[in-house]
């Protein structure tokens, strides 16, 4: 017999069912909340990552844009510097009447020393102010001058004011002897003894003569060891040593010219101490650099720094000259010569190599000044050939151009180093004269027109003008022989 549930029981069952339903719904709402919160967290991470990537890409793009802008500003500085140096012969001719009154020819004018101010008209706002201070002429009304938001800093170094360590690469005995004498004159001071009395990074001792021989043997084309001494008896003494083969990472001696200054680090004995003492005393100021691998071979005594001149003088001075080994005498010489150069900045002190030699012997105006400053006259060795190792004109220049691009608080720098050789380069005036009154025909290269005006050279059998014209065509702006983005 079936019993019918009473009303109280039904109510309890209904209430329990409602509780279970409510509990299930609450649990479902908790899961949904967890899912929503998890989705929001994932989206937040994704958005943050996307924002970071976008910001990084934007920053990289802006950096690349400013880098390209700065690099082209630096290249503009190099091309303007080439134009300035090429214009020097024209400036020299304009000053010729003034020097005729002094019964001497016009010397080379070191216009490169004033490059930053002269080229300021084509630079940024700060450069324009420098130009205005030099010329007294403003450029505010000029058109197409400078680059908006960019500028450049120029430093031109006269490579012919340095000791050319590639001199021995010619292979002739005279060039080897001259370079050996100059290197020995550079390192002869007694204050440098510790550099040659301690072991280098490879655990070896290297004397003055050995490092001098190592530099010459690295570039000369033969396999003979070149002994460096000051006796004048430069006679080969057997085969070149095998020290490079005994290194942990052995390599061959190059027996060819240096391509860059950095290559000197491969030469035996040229460690960091030697580098900072004799090659590049101040990395931030290339004008203080003593050596080069790009010069024409002769040292320009009008532009060389005192330490370079000291090396040249000691290479030709008679043995036992106090200036070449007495530290006190060397300090006095460097101070006096530095003072003289600072008193007449940009003014050539010597009209010819002979006038420089006369000054060393206490003659002439500068010789008298040096004597008055208690500097003893220098007695030179017989057959020293000093006049063949020096000059008063430069042809090879290093142009260090730093491009600067500014955008807000961001400042981007790009540095370019170019070495330009002006040997054989015609002046712009010669180029215009060669073109004649009719000017340049449309579409013709000015250098081709100059070559046509001068006459075409005879070519060897099998050679074509098209193949050789680019290599031998003179350029008024010089020939770039080294280029590097630093």
C-alpha positions as CSV (number, residue, x, y, z in Angstrom):
1,X,0.0,0.0,0.0
2,X,1.5,3.2,-1.1
3,X,1.8,6.1,1.2
4,X,1.5,9.7,0.1
5,X,4.3,12.0,1.2
6,X,3.1,14.7,3.5
7,X,3.4,18.3,2.8
8,X,6.4,18.8,5.2
9,X,8.5,16.2,3.4
10,X,7.8,17.7,0.0
11,X,8.8,21.1,1.3
12,X,12.1,19.7,2.6
13,X,12.9,18.0,-0.7
14,X,12.1,21.2,-2.6
15,X,14.3,23.2,-0.4
16,X,17.2,20.8,-0.7
17,X,16.8,20.8,-4.5
18,X,16.9,24.6,-4.5
19,X,20.1,24.6,-2.3
20,X,21.8,22.1,-4.6
21,X,20.8,24.2,-7.7
22,X,22.0,27.4,-6.0
23,X,25.3,25.7,-5.0
24,X,25.9,24.5,-8.6
25,X,25.2,27.9,-10.0
26,X,27.6,29.5,-7.5
27,X,30.3,27.0,-8.5
28,X,29.7,27.7,-12.2
29,X,30.0,31.4,-11.5
30,X,33.3,30.8,-9.8
31,X,34.7,29.0,-12.8
32,X,33.5,31.7,-15.1
33,X,35.2,34.3,-12.9
34,X,38.5,32.3,-13.0
35,X,38.3,32.0,-16.7
36,X,37.6,35.7,-17.1
37,X,40.5,36.6,-14.8
38,X,42.8,34.2,-16.6
39,X,41.9,35.6,-20.0
40,X,42.5,39.2,-18.7
41,X,45.9,38.2,-17.3
42,X,46.9,36.6,-20.6
43,X,45.7,39.6,-22.6
44,X,47.6,41.9,-20.3
45,X,50.8,40.0,-20.8
46,X,50.2,39.9,-24.6
47,X,49.5,43.6,-24.7
48,X,52.5,44.4,-22.6
49,X,54.7,42.2,-24.8
50,X,53.3,43.8,-27.9
51,X,53.8,47.3,-26.5
52,X,57.4,46.5,-25.6
53,X,58.1,45.0,-29.1
54,X,56.5,48.0,-30.8
55,X,58.4,50.5,-28.6
56,X,61.7,48.6,-29.3
57,X,61.0,48.5,-33.1
58,X,60.1,52.2,-33.0
59,X,63.3,53.0,-31.1
60,X,65.4,50.8,-33.4
61,X,63.8,52.5,-36.5
62,X,64.4,56.0,-35.0
63,X,68.0,55.0,-34.1
64,X,68.6,53.7,-37.7
65,X,67.1,56.9,-39.1
66,X,69.3,59.1,-36.9
67,X,72.3,56.9,-37.6
68,X,71.9,57.3,-41.4
69,X,71.4,61.0,-40.9
70,X,74.5,61.3,-38.8
71,X,76.6,59.2,-41.2
72,X,75.6,61.3,-44.1
73,X,76.4,64.4,-42.1
74,X,79.9,63.0,-41.5
75,X,80.3,62.2,-45.2
76,X,79.3,65.8,-46.0
77,X,82.0,67.0,-43.6
78,X,84.6,64.8,-45.4
79,X,83.7,66.0,-48.8
80,X,83.7,69.7,-47.7
81,X,87.1,69.1,-46.0
82,X,88.5,67.7,-49.3
83,X,87.2,70.8,-51.1
84,X,88.9,73.1,-48.5
85,X,92.3,71.3,-48.8
86,X,92.0,71.4,-52.6
87,X,91.5,75.1,-52.4
88,X,94.8,75.7,-50.5
89,X,97.0,76.2,-53.6
90,X,94.6,79.0,-54.8
91,X,94.8,80.6,-51.4
92,X,98.6,80.4,-51.5
93,X,98.7,82.1,-54.9
94,X,96.6,84.9,-53.5
95,X,99.1,85.5,-50.8
96,X,102.1,85.4,-53.1
97,X,102.5,89.2,-53.5
98,X,102.8,89.5,-49.7
99,X,105.7,87.0,-49.6
100,X,107.4,88.5,-52.6
101,X,108.0,91.5,-50.4
102,X,109.8,89.2,-48.0
103,X,111.9,87.8,-50.8
104,X,110.5,84.3,-50.4
105,X,107.9,82.1,-52.0
106,X,104.6,81.6,-50.3
107,X,104.6,78.5,-48.0
108,X,101.8,76.0,-47.7
109,X,98.9,77.5,-45.7
110,X,97.6,74.9,-43.1
111,X,93.9,75.7,-43.9
112,X,93.0,72.3,-42.4
113,X,93.8,73.6,-38.9
114,X,90.7,76.0,-39.2
115,X,88.4,73.5,-40.9
116,X,85.7,73.6,-38.2
117,X,85.3,77.3,-38.4
118,X,85.7,77.7,-42.2
119,X,83.1,74.9,-42.9
120,X,80.8,76.2,-40.2
121,X,78.6,77.8,-42.8
122,X,77.5,74.4,-44.0
123,X,77.2,73.0,-40.5
124,X,74.6,73.2,-37.7
125,X,73.7,76.3,-35.7
126,X,76.8,76.1,-33.6
127,X,79.0,75.8,-36.6
128,X,77.3,78.8,-38.2
129,X,78.2,80.9,-35.2
130,X,81.8,79.8,-35.4
131,X,81.9,80.8,-39.1
132,X,80.3,84.2,-38.3
133,X,83.0,84.8,-35.6
134,X,85.7,83.9,-38.1
135,X,84.4,85.7,-41.2
136,X,82.1,88.3,-39.7
137,X,79.4,87.2,-42.1
138,X,76.1,85.6,-41.0
139,X,74.5,82.7,-42.9
140,X,70.9,83.2,-41.7
141,X,69.8,84.4,-45.1
142,X,71.6,81.7,-47.0
143,X,69.7,78.8,-48.6
144,X,70.5,75.1,-48.6
145,X,73.2,75.4,-46.0
146,X,73.6,72.7,-43.4
147,X,71.3,69.7,-42.6
148,X,68.2,70.3,-40.4
149,X,68.6,68.4,-37.1
150,X,72.2,67.3,-37.9
151,X,75.7,68.6,-37.9
152,X,79.3,67.4,-37.9
153,X,82.6,67.9,-36.1
154,X,85.8,67.9,-38.2
155,X,89.3,67.1,-37.2
156,X,92.0,67.0,-40.0
157,X,95.3,65.5,-39.3
158,X,98.3,66.1,-41.5
159,X,99.8,62.6,-42.0
160,X,103.0,64.0,-43.4
161,X,103.7,65.4,-39.9
162,X,104.2,61.9,-38.7
163,X,106.9,59.2,-39.0
164,X,105.9,57.0,-41.9
165,X,106.5,53.4,-40.8
166,X,105.8,52.2,-44.3
167,X,109.0,53.8,-45.6
168,X,110.8,50.5,-45.7
169,X,108.2,48.9,-47.9
170,X,109.9,50.4,-50.9
171,X,112.7,47.9,-50.4
172,X,115.6,50.2,-51.1
173,X,118.4,50.5,-48.6
174,X,118.2,54.3,-48.3
175,X,114.5,54.2,-47.1
176,X,115.3,51.4,-44.7
177,X,118.2,53.3,-43.2
178,X,116.3,56.5,-42.9
179,X,113.3,54.8,-41.1
180,X,115.7,52.9,-38.8
181,X,117.4,56.1,-37.8
182,X,114.1,57.8,-37.1
183,X,112.7,54.9,-35.0
184,X,115.9,54.7,-33.0
185,X,115.8,58.5,-32.5
186,X,112.2,58.2,-31.2
187,X,113.0,55.5,-28.6
188,X,116.4,56.6,-27.6
189,X,115.5,58.5,-24.4
190,X,116.7,56.9,-21.1
191,X,113.3,57.4,-19.6
192,X,112.0,54.6,-21.9
193,X,114.4,52.0,-20.5
194,X,111.7,50.3,-18.4
195,X,109.8,49.5,-21.6
196,X,112.7,47.5,-22.9
197,X,113.7,45.9,-19.6
198,X,110.5,44.1,-18.8
199,X,108.8,41.0,-20.4
200,X,106.0,41.6,-22.9
201,X,102.6,39.8,-23.0
202,X,104.3,36.8,-24.6
203,X,107.0,36.6,-21.9
204,X,109.8,37.9,-24.1
205,X,112.3,40.7,-23.8
206,X,112.6,43.1,-26.7
207,X,115.4,45.6,-27.1
208,X,115.2,48.9,-28.9
209,X,117.1,47.4,-31.8
210,X,114.8,44.4,-32.0
211,X,111.6,46.3,-32.1
212,X,113.1,48.7,-34.7
213,X,114.2,45.7,-36.8
214,X,110.8,44.0,-36.4
215,X,108.9,47.1,-37.8
216,X,111.2,47.3,-40.8
217,X,111.2,43.5,-41.4
218,X,107.4,43.4,-41.3
219,X,107.1,45.8,-44.3
220,X,110.3,45.2,-46.4
221,X,109.9,42.7,-49.2
222,X,113.0,40.6,-48.4
223,X,113.6,37.8,-46.0
224,X,116.8,39.3,-44.4
225,X,116.9,40.6,-40.9
226,X,117.6,44.4,-40.9
227,X,119.8,45.4,-37.9
228,X,119.0,48.8,-36.4
229,X,122.0,50.6,-35.0
230,X,123.3,54.1,-35.1
231,X,126.8,53.3,-36.3
232,X,125.8,53.8,-39.9
233,X,126.7,50.3,-40.9
234,X,123.3,48.9,-41.8
235,X,124.3,45.5,-43.1
236,X,121.9,42.5,-43.3
237,X,122.6,40.0,-40.6
238,X,121.1,36.7,-41.6
239,X,117.5,35.6,-42.1
240,X,114.5,37.2,-40.3
241,X,113.8,35.6,-36.9
242,X,111.0,33.1,-36.4
243,X,109.5,34.6,-33.3
244,X,106.0,34.8,-34.8
245,X,106.0,31.0,-35.5
246,X,106.7,30.3,-31.8
247,X,103.5,32.1,-30.6
248,X,100.5,30.2,-29.3
249,X,98.6,31.3,-32.4
250,X,101.4,31.6,-35.0
251,X,101.3,33.7,-38.1
252,X,103.5,34.8,-40.9
253,X,105.4,38.1,-41.2
254,X,103.6,40.2,-43.8
255,X,106.6,41.5,-45.9
256,X,104.4,44.2,-47.3
257,X,103.2,47.7,-46.3
258,X,100.9,48.3,-43.3
259,X,97.3,48.8,-44.3
260,X,96.3,50.5,-41.0
261,X,97.9,51.6,-37.8
262,X,96.1,48.8,-35.9
263,X,98.2,46.3,-37.8
264,X,101.2,47.4,-35.8
265,X,99.9,45.4,-32.9
266,X,101.0,42.3,-34.8
267,X,104.6,43.3,-34.8
268,X,107.0,41.9,-32.2
269,X,107.6,44.3,-29.3
270,X,104.7,46.6,-30.1
271,X,102.6,46.1,-27.0
272,X,100.2,48.5,-25.2
273,X,103.0,50.3,-23.4
274,X,105.0,50.9,-26.6
275,X,101.8,51.9,-28.4
276,X,100.8,54.6,-25.8
277,X,104.4,55.9,-25.6
278,X,105.3,56.2,-29.2
279,X,102.4,55.5,-31.5
280,X,99.2,57.1,-30.1
281,X,99.8,58.9,-26.8
282,X,96.2,60.3,-26.7
283,X,93.5,58.2,-28.6
284,X,91.1,61.1,-28.3
285,X,93.5,63.5,-30.0
286,X,94.9,62.1,-33.3
287,X,97.0,65.2,-33.7
288,X,99.3,63.9,-31.0
289,X,99.9,60.7,-32.9
290,X,103.6,60.3,-33.7
291,X,103.6,57.6,-36.4
292,X,101.6,57.0,-39.6
293,X,101.4,54.4,-42.4
294,X,99.9,56.8,-45.0
295,X,102.4,59.7,-45.3
296,X,104.4,60.5,-48.4
297,X,107.7,59.7,-46.6
298,X,109.0,63.1,-45.6
299,X,108.1,64.8,-42.3
300,X,106.7,68.3,-42.6
301,X,108.6,70.2,-40.0
302,X,106.0,73.0,-40.0
303,X,103.2,70.8,-38.9
304,X,104.9,68.0,-37.0
305,X,104.4,67.8,-33.2
306,X,107.4,68.3,-30.9
307,X,107.9,64.5,-30.2
308,X,108.0,63.7,-33.9
309,X,110.6,66.4,-34.5
310,X,112.6,65.1,-31.6
311,X,112.7,61.7,-33.3
312,X,113.8,63.3,-36.7
313,X,116.5,65.4,-35.0
314,X,117.9,62.5,-33.0
315,X,118.0,60.4,-36.0
316,X,120.4,62.8,-37.7
317,X,122.2,64.2,-34.6
318,X,125.8,63.3,-33.8
319,X,126.2,60.4,-31.5
320,X,126.3,61.5,-27.8
321,X,124.1,64.6,-28.3
322,X,122.5,65.2,-24.9
323,X,119.1,66.0,-26.4
324,X,118.8,62.4,-27.5
325,X,119.2,60.6,-24.2
326,X,118.9,63.3,-21.4
327,X,115.4,63.4,-20.2
328,X,115.8,67.0,-18.8
329,X,117.0,68.2,-22.2
330,X,114.2,66.5,-24.0
331,X,111.6,68.0,-21.7
332,X,113.1,71.4,-22.3
333,X,113.1,70.9,-26.1
334,X,109.4,69.7,-26.1
335,X,108.3,72.6,-23.9
336,X,110.2,75.3,-26.0
337,X,109.0,73.9,-29.3
338,X,105.5,73.6,-28.1
339,X,105.6,77.2,-26.9
340,X,106.8,78.4,-30.3
341,X,104.1,76.5,-32.1
342,X,101.4,77.9,-29.8
343,X,102.6,81.5,-30.3
344,X,102.3,81.3,-34.1
345,X,99.4,78.8,-34.6
346,X,98.8,78.1,-38.3
347,X,101.8,80.1,-39.4
348,X,104.6,78.1,-41.1
349,X,107.8,78.6,-39.1
350,X,110.2,77.3,-41.8
351,X,110.3,78.2,-45.5
352,X,112.4,75.2,-46.5
353,X,114.2,72.2,-45.1
354,X,117.4,74.2,-45.1
355,X,115.9,76.9,-42.8
356,X,114.9,74.2,-40.3
357,X,118.5,72.7,-40.3
358,X,119.9,76.2,-39.8
359,X,117.6,76.8,-36.9
360,X,118.9,73.5,-35.3
361,X,122.4,74.9,-35.6
362,X,121.4,78.1,-33.9
363,X,121.2,80.2,-37.1
364,X,118.3,82.4,-38.4
365,X,115.5,83.9,-36.5
366,X,114.2,80.7,-34.9
367,X,117.7,79.5,-34.2
368,X,118.3,82.7,-32.2
369,X,115.0,82.3,-30.3
370,X,116.0,78.7,-29.4
371,X,119.4,79.8,-28.3
372,X,117.9,82.5,-26.1
373,X,115.8,79.9,-24.5
374,X,119.0,78.0,-23.4
375,X,118.7,75.3,-26.1
376,X,122.1,74.2,-27.3
377,X,122.7,74.0,-31.1
378,X,122.4,70.5,-32.6
379,X,125.5,69.1,-34.2
380,X,124.5,66.7,-37.1
381,X,126.3,63.6,-38.2
382,X,128.2,63.8,-41.5
383,X,126.2,62.7,-44.5
384,X,123.0,62.7,-42.3
385,X,120.7,63.4,-45.3
386,X,118.3,65.2,-43.0
387,X,117.2,67.6,-45.8
388,X,116.0,64.5,-47.8
389,X,113.9,63.3,-44.8
390,X,112.0,66.5,-44.2
391,X,109.8,68.9,-46.1
392,X,107.6,72.0,-45.6
393,X,104.6,70.8,-47.6
394,X,102.0,68.1,-46.9
395,X,100.0,66.0,-49.4
396,X,98.3,63.3,-47.3
397,X,95.6,64.0,-44.7
398,X,93.4,62.1,-42.3
399,X,89.9,63.5,-42.0
400,X,88.0,62.5,-38.9
401,X,84.4,63.5,-39.3
402,X,81.8,62.9,-36.5
403,X,78.2,63.2,-37.7
404,X,75.7,64.3,-35.0
405,X,71.9,63.8,-35.3
406,X,69.7,65.2,-32.6
407,X,66.0,64.5,-32.0
408,X,64.6,65.6,-28.7
409,X,66.8,64.2,-26.0
410,X,68.3,61.6,-28.2
411,X,71.8,62.2,-29.7
412,X,73.2,59.9,-32.3
413,X,76.9,59.9,-33.3
414,X,78.6,58.3,-36.3
415,X,82.4,58.7,-37.0
416,X,84.0,58.3,-40.3
417,X,87.8,58.3,-40.9
418,X,89.1,58.9,-44.4
419,X,92.7,59.3,-45.6
420,X,93.0,61.5,-48.7
421,X,96.1,61.7,-50.9
422,X,96.6,64.9,-52.8
423,X,99.8,64.0,-54.7
424,X,99.3,64.9,-58.3
425,X,95.9,66.4,-57.7
426,X,95.2,69.5,-59.9
427,X,93.8,72.5,-58.2
428,X,90.2,73.5,-59.0
429,X,91.6,76.6,-60.7
430,X,93.6,74.4,-63.1
431,X,90.5,72.4,-63.8
432,X,88.5,75.5,-64.7
433,X,91.3,76.8,-66.9
434,X,91.5,73.5,-68.7
435,X,87.8,73.7,-69.5
436,X,88.2,77.0,-71.3
437,X,85.7,79.8,-71.7
438,X,82.9,77.5,-73.1
439,X,82.8,75.6,-69.8
440,X,81.9,72.0,-69.2
441,X,79.8,70.2,-71.9
442,X,76.5,68.7,-70.5
443,X,77.0,65.3,-68.9
444,X,80.8,65.2,-69.1
445,X,82.9,64.3,-66.1
446,X,85.0,67.4,-65.1
447,X,88.0,65.0,-64.5
448,X,87.6,63.6,-68.0
449,X,87.6,67.1,-69.4
450,X,90.8,67.9,-67.5
451,X,92.4,64.7,-68.8
452,X,91.4,65.6,-72.4
453,X,92.8,69.1,-72.0
454,X,96.2,67.7,-70.7
455,X,96.4,65.0,-73.4
456,X,95.9,61.3,-73.1
457,X,98.8,59.2,-71.9
458,X,100.3,56.4,-73.9
459,X,98.8,53.0,-72.8
460,X,100.6,49.7,-72.7
461,X,99.7,46.9,-75.2
462,X,96.4,45.4,-74.4
463,X,95.2,48.1,-72.1
464,X,92.1,50.2,-72.7
465,X,91.4,53.7,-71.7
466,X,88.1,52.6,-70.0
467,X,90.0,50.1,-67.8
468,X,92.7,52.6,-66.6
469,X,90.9,55.9,-66.7
470,X,89.3,55.5,-63.3
471,X,92.6,54.5,-61.6
472,X,94.8,57.2,-63.1
473,X,92.5,60.1,-63.6
474,X,93.5,63.0,-61.4
475,X,91.0,64.3,-59.0
476,X,91.1,67.9,-57.6
477,X,89.7,66.6,-54.3
478,X,92.4,64.0,-53.9
479,X,92.3,60.3,-53.9
480,X,90.8,58.4,-50.9
481,X,93.3,55.6,-49.9
482,X,91.7,54.6,-46.7
483,X,88.1,54.7,-45.5
484,X,86.5,53.4,-42.3
485,X,83.2,53.8,-40.4
486,X,84.3,53.8,-36.8
